[in-house]
Amino acid sequence: MKKFLAAALLAAAAALAAGCGVFAEQPFVEVTESPLNWLEIHYYRAETNKPVNRINVRVTGDGQVETVSGTSRRVSDSFAHETADGTWEDMRTNRYRADPKRIREVFQELVNAELFRREKYGKSTNDPSPRRFLAVRAAINCKNYSERVNMYEEDPDLAEMLYNVILEFYRPGAGLK
């Protein structure tokens, strides 16, 4: 009986070490090229005495890129309803195609940087980036992330990677209007 119990404990420890724990979800995936994969990043930097300029970048796995920018709240909030706001109409939308292989690489880099890890132990900061907000939603290879938290506070390193994605794909004036 002791040998059976020892073998069972050893098998359970091996399963946990391999990432097959009962409660642990594996946050890493091998990203494939798929039109079902997508990433959406909302970013704004609030400056004093100026309207907030917002940027929304949506990238899909088949190469579709849509960027929306402007001071309208609708840029980063699909449910905005303040139609009397003076910035309501200030939105610019651009669409273009990017290389799906490059997008797969970007998605894989973000997955490897623990985009899907829910518990970001030791990554949050008590010294947030002042007046900067970045939120992300993603669905990549059946893994989903959609939390309305400021990534600059939750995971500053990942936030900088996501900001670099914005810099790579936000091309004002590119594509169709």
Protein Blocks (a to p, Z undefined) as FASTA:
>chain_A
ZZmmmmmmmmmmmmmmnopafklccfbdcddddfkbccddddddddehiacddddddddf
kopacddedjbfklmomkbcblmbmklmmccdddddddfklmmmmmmmmmmnommlmblg
hkacfbdcehiacdddddeehiacdddbdfklmmmmlmmmmmmmmmmmmcghiajZZ
